[in-house]
Amino acid sequence: MFLFATITLATMLFWYDAQMHRIEQLTATLSQIDLDIRQTDKLERDFFSSEALNLDFYETGDSYYVLQHRELTSKLRNNLLDLRTHPLIPSTNLRHRIDTLRRSVIKYEATFDDLVTKIYQRGFKNQGYEGKMSEHLDSLLKTPLDKLLLYKIRQAEQHFLLYKEEAQIEQVNALLIELQNHIETFTEKEYRNITIRTENRTEWKELVNKYETLWRRLAGTERKIGYRSKLGLKGKLNQLSNQIEIAIEDINREIHKDSENFRIQSRKRLIWVVTASIFLNLILGLWMIRKLGTPIKRISETIHNVIESDFSVEWKPIPIQHKDEIGRLSKDVNLLVSRILERTAEVLQQNEKLQAQKAELEQQTEEILAQRDLVESQNQSIFAQNEYLEAQQEKIQLQNKNITASINYAKRIQKAMLPSQNLLEEILPKSFVYFNPRDIVSGDFYFFAEKDDKIVIAAVDCTGHGVPGAFMSVIGNDLLTQIVVWRGITESNLILNELHNGVVQTLKQEETENRDGMDISLCVLNTTTNEIQYSGAKNSLLYITPNGKINQIKGDRYHVGGVAKQLERDFTAHTLTPEKGTRFYLLTDGYLDQFGGKHSKKYSKRRFQLLIEKLKSFHIFELKHEVERNFIEWKGGEKQIDDVLVIGFEM
């Protein structure tokens, strides 16, 4: 009977453990499905934010994110199939819903692949539709057709790619019609040979037709992709993703509900079997007590008497009347008691030694408590110091907030002080200014003014950066305004001479230890003779001719301001008459000294010369963006070390 009850109980426990293991497997499968869905959503977002802007994807057609997305959706379909055939899901309705979910996942995967294909066809920069359109438009720019009209088409195309609005499609279509009409009305005066004129006009029309065909394909592809996340394939993909998540939540909720009911029923069955086993074992125990109770009672009384006498009385061994387990137990008890009595004497001796050690430990404890009181006193002192430091930190944070507010106000003052870049575009349309302060306010500043038939342009780098540099920039801008606008001095070397004298006098550098100054590149453009006069303090002038030759005019080797070996300084004037289309660059050292690249080196003047040589084919309106993009890519994760200023203009 006892064996039967034990086997029954063990079998029930094994069955219950197996059922709990199945429930755990089911829960793990559901968790994996939910995790796969979240990972596919993340891969989808990563693809649109990273891979869709990666040229390698458009060149090779391969994408790590797309491959991972396919593997995850395949894994998700297999997990759903395992879930459907799980023994704890007998419901036909639930299996039907899982099948529907698998079909939604397949549709989601197909929609994502279709979207990736459309994006690959659309292309990026020099790849796909966008790359071929750029190639055709570049070919048209090399013809004698209206460049302004062609740049308008490129600008409208770029605006559409950036903002995705239907109005921009209509704008490009209208400009293409205008370009076709322009080709038709192109006069015969442009060429002497009529045959050459007709062939060229046909070639231009073919280029325009190819561009227009690619443009319509690109616009149609963008519509299919979807301008916003709720339109096109993107909207369909988001809708399917939401449907899948909702379906998984519903299935997960119902499965958890069924699993909990099954767990409760299994627990009830286990309780019933355990209760029955306990009842059978109770009956068996009563029977064993009757059979074995008397011998065990005799053994118990003997042990009790020995314990009551504190193992100090003589005792009589228990008589051995049985040869079964009870007899062996009586023999072992006799041996145990005799051994205990022997050990008792040894324990008493060891107890005396322990008492002595206890007294010693109590004395050590008193010493430790005294040390603890001292440590607590020191902790209280440290706590008081921490409170004082926290109060000081709050004061410092308040002061820092007030200082930051003042610096922001100074930034607005400095911005109002500097001339508007729109003014430079008015007096010199083919120009740009890239200005990137390191801190809130800047020690670099740009200056330009128009006096009579001359235009004065300067890039100035004051001592320091941040607030000290900003103060110097206010002084420098004010002095240049007085010299050029009010006093009418337009010779480049005389402007720098007067600026040097003004800095020395303003900062009282003859009387004090102040050695602050400025590095400057300054050009004077004569709009009547088309001559350029240049003078520089430490900084050079770079210019590139239409044939691609890069030239450099070095500035003088001393600063503006800062009394050193000589008080009076005579700066050098360099005069040149450039070809039409020559581009000039004035810059401070912040661009050249910036650390970056793979080996964290300075950018250097040589790299900047290679950059302007690379940009010689770009339109002047594109240079600011390219100069800024190149600086950001070079700097990477490095900290900006100085203010950055680059001025460019074309004659």
C-alpha angles and dihedrals in degrees: 000000000000091000091049093051091047094049091047092050093046091049091050092049091050091049092049092048091050091051092049089050090054090050090050090050090050091049090048091051091051091048091050091050091051090047092049091052092052092047092051090051089050093048089049091053092044091052093053094043098043118010095043087064096043116104091204089067092055093045098049103020088225123123130181090206093053093049091048090047091054093047091050094048090048090050089047092053091050091049090051090051090051089048092052093054095044111126092229091063105070095147113114091203092053092048089050090053091050089052089051089050091051090053089050090052091051090050090047091052092049092048091051092049090049090050092049090050092051092049091049090050091048090056132192132252105325097002134082123351092335093052094048091047090052090049093052093045091050088053090052090050088061090059124082090253121125105294093195091057091048091049089050089055091049091047092049090047092051091047090053092049088050103041103021099216127156091224089064090054089055090047092054091046091052092049091050090053088049089051092051090051090047091056091048093052095043103131126236089238090081092072134028096211113067093201092055090046092053094047092048091049090052091049091050091050091051091051091049092047092050090048091048092049092050090045092055091047091050093048091048091048091051090052091052091047090050130243092231133027091259096053136072123349091336091057092046090049092051091047092051091046091053091047091051093049092049092047092049091049091051093047092045091051094049094045091050089050092051091044091052091050090049091048091052092049091048091050091052091052091048092050091051093051093045091050091051091048092050090051092051092046090050092056090047091049093054090053092050091049092056092049099042102025101094099052092043090049090055091051091048093051091051093051090046093053092051091050093047090054090052090242090292103109129080112256137200118237116245111260111245108225100157134059094202130084091297091056092050089048091053091051092050092049091053090052092045095053093049092051092047092055090052092051093046093071091050091049092053091055092048090048091062090053090049092053090057091048090049092057090051092049091050090056091050090048091056090052091049092050090053090052090048091056089052091051091049090053090051091048091055090052091050091049090054090050091050091053089051091049092049090052090050090048091054089052091050092049090051091049090048090051091051092047092050090051090051092049091050089052089049088053090057090049092049091047090051089049095054117081116257116261086224087066090057090049089052097050095033110022097182097064143093140195123211107194120175116165117204093218134024091282126031140229090203120077138170126225132193133163139165119228120176106310095340133089119206118204125178139174110203130192112194125200110279128353136249117035098346091049091046091056089052091048090055090052092046095048092048092049093048090050091052093046099046107025103031103029095033097226108157104163107109097221093045090050091055092044091053092043090054092050091047093052092048092050096042094050093037089230093167090062102035139046091250112132101170117139147144142260111215145179113200131182129187113201117202105209091194100052096022088230123145123212116196134190127171142186109212091324126093136220117236122196135169124208124222090260090059100256113146118214133185132202110195120217125230117286097243133074131244106255127001113105108240126148095331132034099199117060128190111201122206123247118213117195126195138163106220129203119254109273095031112144123214128201126198116183144160124234095260092087094046096044096049113122117226146105126092094308099037095244132152116274093233133197091268092062090048090053089052088049095054089045089054091049095050091102093049120097115255090245090060097051099084092054092047094047091049093045092049091051093050093048092048094047093049109158094346121114116254106250102193145007114283126217128168124172121188132179138167127221 
